[in-house]
Amino acid sequence: MLSKTSAKALKTCMPKRGVSLLMNQQFLTDDQKMIQEMAYNFADSKFKPFASEWDEKKHFPLDVYKEAAELGFAGIYCSEEYGGCGLSRLEASLIFEALSTGCIGSSAYISIHNMCAWMIDTYGTKTLKEKYLSRMTQFDISSSYCLTEPNSGSDAIAMKTSAKKQGDYFILNGSKQFISGAGKTDVYLIMCKTGEKEVSCFAVEKGMEGVSFGKNESKMGWNVQPTATVILEDVKVPAENMIGSQGEGFKIAMSGLDGGRLNIASCSLGGAAFAFDTAKDYLKERK
């Protein structure tokens, strides 16, 4: 698994790549160059040969994501105590840009999983970290981020999903829409109202009674990750599954997106650069 200290041991001969595919390497350390090349190699061997078939068959390749976790790609900027790599957002950007040259949809999903893992690592209790995080950084369990609703995006006031305290549990009701991985992933980080103007965040498991899913949305591409509605009907969630303090949910959701947007931008940049290089090579060969 990658770490700042162990990456040097993984150094290999780096093949040349199109200029548009590489961040200006004069500003990168040797370790960062090595991390970047590992991600490119993984994309070339594990994503690129299968990406079209995965999209056509709407296949969610968790077995391959588990292989990515062996390189540290499931907990890039999580603490090493729970199996993460403890790397920076720059290393994460290098990784997601590289992975997206093989399969943008897969790279984007792995970025979402990393965002969820970071939210638990940053705001979760020791109990929650022991319960979920070590398995998340190995991709033994997968995760989804749940903020958007049918009638609201990031508007906390318009949010309808609620959580009512009942003893040592909260009872969740509502729905979340356009959720990446919904129906296939194991843990859902749900933002819901615990008061009129109060949002809290909960880790909800797929197998909890009352959790169900809508149909997989029809999309133009990105079919490698399902997109569906998460439906919550009187779901009994242990109070210990609250991430952060009651009322902190919106802050937690937004701080997750601060990094998540960097990740998605990196995925978009890598995909665009790959398309540019492919078109450039084609122009040299076409008759």
N, C-alpha and C positions, 0 to 999 in steps of 0.2 A: 504494500500500500504506500502511496505517495506521502511524503512529508518534506518539510524544508530541508531536513538533514539527510534524508535517505535518497533524494532524487539524483544526487551525484552518482550513486552506485548503479543507476539505470542508464548511464550515458552510452549511446551507440552512435554509429556513423549516421549523420543526417542527410537524407537525399534532398536534391534540389526540388523546389516547388515554384509554381507561378508567383510572381512578385505580388499580385493582387491578393493572394491567399495568405500572405504573412504580414503580421504587424511588423513595423520597422524594427528589426532584431537588434540594432545597435543599442537600443535602450533596454534590452532584456538581459537578465543574468543568465549564466550557464544553466542553472537549475530551471529557470522559467522556459528556456529554449527546449530543454529536455522534456519538461511537462507538456509543452505545446506539441512536440513531435510525437510523444506517446499518444496523445489524443488524435492527431492526424493518422497515425498508423492504425489505431483502433477503428476510426471511421472508415479507412480504406479496406480493412479486412473484415470487419464485423457488421458494418452498416451498409456501405455502398453496394455490395453485390446483391443485397436482399431488399433494399428500400422500395423498389417498384412493386415487388411481389407483396410485401407487407401492406403497402397502400392499397393495392388491388383487392387483397383478401381481408382488409381491415384487421390485420393481425397486430396484437399488442405483445411485443417480444420481450417479456419479462426475463426470460432465460438469458438473453443477451445483455440486458441491463444489469443482471446479476454479475455477469463477467466484467462489465464496466466498474462495478463496485469493488472488484478485486484490485483495480488500479486506483481506487480511492475516489472515483467519480460520483459516488452517492452521498458523500459528506464532505465536499471540498473545503468549505469554510466553517465546518463544525469542529468542536474541540476533540483533541486526540483521545481524551479520557473515554469517550463513547464511540470510538472507532472512526472519527473524522480525521481530516488531514491538517486542520488548522492553517490553511492557506489563505491568501488574500483574495479580494474581489478581482484583482488583475489576473491572477492565475486562473480564477474561475472563468473570466472572459476569454482568456486564451483557449481554455478547454472547450467551452461551448462554441466558440467560433470554429474551432477545428472539427469538432464532432458534427457540426451542421453541414460540413462538406460531404458527409456520407449520407445523412438523413436528417433533414431539418426538424421533422416532426418528433423524432426520437430525441434529438438534442434538446428540443424545447420541453419535452416531458421530463427529462432528467433534470433540467433546470428548475422545473416546478417542484419536483421531489426534493431537491437541494434546498429550495426556499422553505418548504414545510419543515424539513429537518432542522434548519437554522432557527426557525421560530420556536420549536420545542427546546432546542439547545440554549437559546438566549433567554426565553421567558418561562420555560417549564420548570416544575419542581424536580428534585432529585428522583422522586417516585416516578414521575412521568418519563424522565430521561431513561431510567432503568427499564421502564415498561416498554418503551417504543424506540428510543433513539439508537441504541446499539443494533437493533434489528434493521432499522431504516438505513444506517450507513453501510450495511451489508446487502441491502435490497432483499432481505428476507421478507420484509413487508414493504409495500409501496404506499404512496400517499397522494392526496389531492387537496387543493386549496379552494375553499368554498366561501365566496363573498357575494358574487352577482346573483340577483333574484329576477324573476319574470318582470317585475315592475321597478327594479332599482339596480344600479350598478354599484358604485362605491358610495352611494348616498345612504349614510347610516340612519338618517331620520326616516327615510322611506322604507327601510327594511321591515319586513313582516315576520320573518322567522323569529320565534320566541323561545326562551328557556325559563321555566318556572321552578323555583326551589321547592323540593318536597323531601324533607328529611336530609339524608346523605346523598340525595340525587337531584338532578335537574331533569325536567320533562321538556323535551324539545319538540316543537311543531313548526312546520313550514316547508319551504323548498328552495333549492339553489339551482340556478340554471347555467347552462354552457360550462359544465365542470369537466375539465380535462382528466381523463382516466376514470370517470364515474362508471361504476359497475364492475370494473376490473381491479381497482386499487383497494387496499385494506383499511387505511385510516384516512378520515376526512377532517380537515381543520375547518370547523364551522363557526362563522361569525353570526351571532344572534342577539336579540335584545333581551336583557335581563331587567330592564326598566324602560320607562317611556323614552328617555334620551340616553340610554346606557347600553353599550354593546360589549359583549364578552365573547371569548373564544374557547371552543371546546374541541377535544379530540374525540371523534365518534368512530366506532368500528363498524365495518361493513356488516358484520354478523349480528349486530344488536337488533333486537325485536323492534319493528316499526320502521326500519330503514329499507327503502326500495329505490328503484331507478326508472327514469323514463327511457324512451327509445334512443338509440344511438343516432345523433344528428347526421343528416346528409350534408357532406362538405365537399368542396373542390380541393382535394388533397388533404394532407395531415390526417389521413384515415388510420395511420399507424397508432394514433392515440384516440380512444373513444371520447366523444363529447356528449354528455347527457345531463338530465335533471336529477338531482339528489332529492328524494322525498322523505320527509321526517314526520311520522305520525305517532305521537305519544312515545317517543324514544326515551328510555330511561338511561341517563348517562351519569356515572358516578361523579360526585362533586370534585373528586381528586383529578378528574380529567379536564378541569378548567385550566387553560394555559394563561399564565399571568394572573393578575388580580381581577376581581369582578369590576367591570367597567373599563378595563384596559383593552378590550377587544379591537376597537377601531384603530388605536395607536399601533397595536401589534400587526394588524392587517396591513396598514400603510407602510410600516417599517419593513415588512416582508416584501412588499411590492417595490420599495426603493431599490433593493438588490435584484429582485425579479425582473425589473425593467432593464437593468444593465445586462442581465443574462439573455433576455429575449432580443435586445439590440445586438448582442454578440452573435446569437444564432442567425439573425437576419443578415448581418454583415458577412458571415461565413458563407451562407447560402448564395448571397448576391455575388460574392467574389468567385465562388465556384462556377456560377452561371456565366460570369464574364469570361473567365479563363476557358470554359468549354466553348463558348461562342468564338473567342479569339482563335483557338486551335482549329475550329471548324472552318473559319475563314481562310486559314492557310492551306487547307486540304481540299476544299470544294472546287468543283470545275463547272 
